[in-house]
Amino acid sequence: MFKIIGDLWKHYYQYRLYVLLLFLAFLKQCFHTQQLVDTQEYLQAANALLQFGFPDSCTGNICEHWLHETRRTVGYPFVLMVFGQVPLLVIAIQCLLAVFVPIYAIQFLKKINAAANEKWLLWFFVLYPLQFFYANILMPEIWCELLVILAANYFI
């Protein structure tokens, strides 16, 4: 894995740019933290998981309206609970996971013998702004993205 990262780092400036943009987005989040309503729901579900043993995003009525009990799944609140709900630690882990997504995407394309050029796939990741947004906010999208590409690599 580290050889693949080293090769990408050495041969593709797009990958270096991608990692730099992830780092800059992380620094921005360090100095100016953003949270969405969804983030609050995940944090509330993590608190409920810690206190009551089940992820209930409805406890505390954080949005001042009724939230349905099945609104959030257990996976991401469990991740937040495991890492002690330290936002910057979770965000740093998400940025690290986001570094691996293009690598596994390239491996998947090679596995299915796709004619896609690695350089253009890396440009897709660099030019896709939500990649940097979701990597640097408490949301499960990067975790899901990585799990999907890992599953695709494993099952295909």
N, C-alpha and C positions, 0 to 999 in steps of 0.2 A: 504494500500500500504506500509506504513512504517513498519507494522508488518511483511510483506513478506520480505522486505529488511533486517530487523533485524534477521529474521529466517535464511535467506540465509547467512548473515554475520556470525551468530553464528555457524551454522552447516556445512558450506562448505568453506574450505580454498581456494578452486578454485575461489569462488566469491571474497574473500578478495584479492587474487592474481590478479584477473581481474581488480578490482578497483585500486589496487596499480600500475599496469602497465599503466592504463589510466592516473593516476596522474603523473607518471614518464614521460610518453610521453608528457603530458601537460607542465611539467617543461622544458623538452627539447625544446619544441616549444617557451617557454617564453624567453629562452636564445639564441636560434638559430632558427630564424623564417625561415620557408620554404614556398614558394608559387609556384604553378604550373601555366602554361599558362591558364588553365581552371579557376583558382582562379582569375587571372587578368581579364578574360572575365566576371566573375560574378561581380567583383568589378566595372568594366566598365558599366555593365548593371544596377547595383545599382545606380551609378552616373547619368546615363541617366534617370532612373526612378525618381530620385530626381529632376533633372533639367528640364526634358521634359515631365514627366508623363508616359513614356513608357520605357520598358527595352530593350535598344538597345545596344548589345555588340559590334556593329560595329563602333560606334562613337570613334574617336581617333585612329583607325587602330593600335591597340596595338601589333599585331603580324607582322606588316609590310606586310600583305597580306590581301586580301579581305575576310572578314568573312560574312557568310550569316546572314540575319536579324533574322531568326528563330532559331539561334544556341542555345540560352539559354531560358529557361522558366522563367516566372515571379516570381514564388514562392520563390526561394532562394535569388535572388536580392532584393526582398521585405523584407525578413528577415534581410539581410545586411543593407538595408536602415533604417529599424525600430530600429536596435541596433546601428545606427550611424557609421557603418563601423569601429567599434573598434575591430580589429582582435582578441585580446585575450579575450574579452568579449564573442564574438560569439563562439570561441573555447571552452571556459569554459562552455558555455551553451550546446554545442555539447557533451562535456565529460559527463555532467550531464545527458543528454538524453541517452548517450551510457550506463550509469549505469542501466537504466531501460529496455533496450532491452532484456537482458537475463531473466529478471523477467517476461516480457510479453511472451517471448518464452516458458518459463516453464508453465505459465498459459495456453497458447494455447495447449501445449502437454497434460496437464491434462484435458482440455476441450474436446479434441478429443479422450481421453482415450488411448493415445499412450503408448506403453510399454517402451519408452525411459527413461533411468535413468537420474535424474537431474544432478548428478555428471558428467556424460559424456557429457551432453549438455554444462555444464559450462566449461569443458575442451576444448570443441570446441571453445568457445569464447576466452578462454585464449590463445589457440594455433593458432588462426587466426590473423596473424599480420596486415592485412589490417584494422581490426577493430580499432586498435590504431592509425594507420596512418590517416585514414579518420576522426576519431574523433578529430584529432588535426591539421587539415588543413582546410582552407576555401573551403569546398566542401559540396554538399547537400546529400551525401551518408548516413550519420547517420540519418538525418531527414527522408529520404525516407525509410530507414530500419525500423525506429520506426513506421512510418505511415503504412507501410505494415503489420507489426506484430499487430498493434492496429486494423487495418481493419480486419485482419484474426480473431482476438479475438471477434470483434464485430459482424461480419457477419456469423461466423460459430458457 
